[in-house]
Amino acid sequence: MTEITLPLIIGAALIDSINPCAFGVLIFLLAYLSKTSKQPSKMLINGTIYIAAVFITYLLAGLVLLGALRALGKASAIAYLAIGVLIIIAGLLEIKDFFWYGKGVSLSIFPSEAARIKRYAKNIGGAWYTAFLLGIFVAFVELPCTGAVYLAVLALMVQTGMNAHTLFYLIIYNLIFVLPLWLILLSVYKGIHWKRMEAFRQQHKGLMRLATGLLLLCLGAWMILATI
């Protein structure tokens, strides 16, 4: 059985990190903050708190899921097969969006939740906890869009053996996952207009979906082969 290694964790996290959903939420937040914050430093602080909340929430969710998946694996190998099939289906949906973006079923934030994100973002004020709470909320509601790769990696961690490196890998994965968000925040803080970031996202979102989809197909196949 192939071991989960650091290069595999880094590669999966890098592909998962270029996610148009996560980019879109942060860019919207920065667009709002740039219009309402007279001081760029305030935008930087709120953006940093928001990203830190996303990181912490994903890390804690990963720890909970690791325990759940470990218990699931002890109960039935069929459950892992089912997860592997679901991961492959998610990959096919992502690849579909490369050719027909947004047509039919897609892995995306539910429209009702997207509206709530916009409403909550407008309530970010001087209190630091408002940005933190928004980060927690976004981390949960964007799971349909970003969670498939994370779920597959966690399941493979359990399948290939839990060890002392698991927590280290989990931290590295989530640091890499939020890395593009830090880079976008710093770029806007340094003077690059948020509209350029949004234009880049719109131009390349299909390729982002394709890369994620191909990764999911590989991870799903690995899960199935590791189970049978």
N, C-alpha and C positions, 0 to 999 in steps of 0.2 A: 504493500500500500504506500502510495506517495505521501511524503510528509508535507505539511504546510510549512513553508519556509519564509524567511523575511522578504526575499525578492518577490515571491508570489503575493504576499500581503501588500507590499508597496505597489506592485503593478495593478492589482485589483483596486486598491484605494485610489490610485491616480485616475483610473478610468471612471470609477464611481464619483470622484470629486468633480468631474466636468459635467455636471448635471444642469440642464437648462432650468429645472424647477428651482433648485437652490440658488442659482444665479439670479433668476427673475425676482425672487422675493427680496434678496439683498439689494439689487439695483433699484427696485421700487422704494425700499426703505431709504436708501441713500438719496434718491431723487427728492423724496419728501423732506429729509433732514437738510439737504443742501438749500432747499427753498425756505425753510423755517428757522434754521440755525444761523445766526449772524456770525458765530465764531466757528471756523473749521475744526478747531480742537474739540468742540462739543460733539460734532458729527463723528469724529474719530473715536471719542470715548464711548458714545452710544453704540456705534457700530462694533467696537471691540467687545463691549458687554454682550451684545446680541450674539456675536459669533462664539464667545465663550460659553454662553448658555446652550447654543446648539451642540457644541462639543461635549459639554458635561451631560446633556440629556441623551445624546447618542451613546456615550460611553456607558452610562448607567443602564440604558435600555439593552445594550449589548451584554452586560453582565447578567441581567435578568434572563434574557433569551438563551444565553449559554446554559444556565441552570435548567431552563425548561426543555431545551433541546437534548440535554444530557439525560434527563428523566424520560423523555419521549423515546430516545434511542434504546434505553433499557427495556421499554415496554414493547416496542415493535419496530422491526426493520422496514415494514411496509409503510410506516409513517414517513420515514426518510425517503423512500422511493416516491411517495406522493409529493413531498416537498421538492424533490429533484424535477419531477414532471412540471410542477407549478413554476419552477425557476425557468425551465425551457420555454414554457408558454409565455412567461414575462419577457424572455429574450426575443421571441418571435414578434411580440407586440412592439417592442422597442425598434426592431429592425423594420417593421411595418411603417413606423413613423418616419423613417429615413425616406421612404418612397411616397407615403401619403400622410404627412404630418397632421395629427389631430383628427384624422378621419376615422370614424368608427370608434372602437374601444381603444383607449390609450391609458398608459400609466401616468396619471397626472393628479395634481391637487384638485379635489372636488370644487366646482365653481362656488358653492355656498361657503366653503372654508376660505377660498381665495378672497371673497368679499369681506369675510371677517378679518383676515390678515390686514387688508387695506384699512379697515375701520380701526383696528387695534393700533396699527402703525401711527395713525394720526393722533393717538393719545399719548405717544412718547413725549415726555416733558423733561423737566429738570431732574426728576427722581430716577436714579440709576436702575431701580428694580423694574421699571416699566419696559425698558429694553430687554432686560433679562427674562421677564415673563413672556415677552413676545418671542424670544428665541426658543423658549421651552415649547410654546404653543406651535410655532412653525415646525420644529423638529418632529412633532407628532403628526401634524396634518399633512406634511409632505412625504410621509412614509410610503403611501401608495406609489409615489413617483421615484423615491430614492432607496426604498427599503429592500428591494429584491436582491441586489448585490450583497448588501450587508447580511441578509438572512442566509444566503448561500455560503458566504465566507464563514459565518458563525457555525453553520451546520457542518462544514468541512473541518473546522477546528475540532469539533466534538468527535466526528467520525475518525479523524486521523490521530486522535489521542490528545487528551488534556494533559498539559504539563506546565512547568514553571514559566515557560515562555508565553503562555496564552495571554495573560494580562498585558505583558509587554507588547505583544502583537496587536492587541485590541487598542491600546493607547496609540501606537504608531499609526494604525489604520485610521483612527478618528482624527489625529493630528493632520494627516495627509488629506483627509476628506474635507476639512475646513480650510486647508491652505489656499485654494483659489479664492475663497471668500475674503481672507486676509489680504491677498494681493489686489483684489478689486477695491477693497476699502482703502488701502494705502494709495492706489492709483488715483482714486477720486479725491482723496485728501491732498495729494500732490498737485492737483489741478486738472487732471483729465476729466472731461465732462462725462456725467453718467450716461448721457445719450450715446456716446461712443461705445460704452460698455454694452448698452442695450442693443445697439446696431450689430455689434460683434456676436452677441448671443443669438439674435435672430438669424444672422447669416450662417452660423455654424451649428445651430441646434439640431439639425438633421444628422450631421456627422457625430455629434455627441450621443444621440440616440443609437446610431449604428454601432459605435464603439461599445456602448453599454450592452446592447443586444447581443453582440458577438461574445462578449465576456460572459454574459448570462448563459448562453448556449454551452460554452465550455465548462462553466461551473456546474450547471445542471447535469451535463453528461458525466462529469467527474463524480458527482454525488451518487448517481445511479450505479456507475461502475464500481464505486467503493462499497456499495451496499450489497450488490448481488454476488 
